[in-house]
């Protein structure tokens, strides 16, 4: 299970200013699944690359890279596979 380290627990969405959650990659276990249902984390899938997003905004339904400028919409294909 890989997890990208983030520097702050309270990163605000650059679009709506809501607090975003960390994205966890890899095969989710029971704890991760429970936390995702509670919107404490976001499950990003099994494939992790250098440019994978690390934050997710449940309000905007977008995921952001570390620069908080690059984002991927939750409905994009990368989350559907």
Residue pairs with C-beta under 8 A, 6 or more apart in sequence:
1 24
1 25
1 26
1 27
1 29
1 32
2 25
2 26
2 48
3 22
3 24
3 25
3 26
4 22
4 23
4 25
4 48
4 52
4 54
6 22
6 54
6 55
10 19
11 19
11 20
11 55
11 68
12 18
12 19
12 20
13 19
13 20
13 55
13 57
13 59
13 60
13 62
13 64
14 64
14 68
14 69
15 57
15 60
15 62
15 71
16 57
16 59
16 60
18 57
18 58
18 59
18 60
20 55
20 56
20 57
20 64
21 39
21 40
21 41
21 42
21 55
21 56
21 58
22 41
22 42
22 54
22 55
22 56
23 41
23 42
23 43
23 44
23 52
23 53
23 54
23 55
23 56
23 63
24 32
24 41
24 42
24 43
24 44
25 43
25 44
25 45
25 46
25 47
25 48
25 52
26 46
26 48
27 46
28 36
28 43
32 41
32 43
33 43
35 41
36 42
36 43
39 58
42 56
42 58
42 63
44 52
44 53
44 56
44 63
44 79
45 78
45 79
45 81
51 65
51 70
52 65
53 63
53 64
53 65
53 70
53 71
53 72
54 64
54 65
54 66
55 63
55 64
55 68
56 62
56 63
56 64
56 74
57 63
57 64
61 73
61 74
61 75
62 71
62 72
62 73
62 74
63 71
63 72
63 74
64 70
64 71
65 71
72 78
72 79
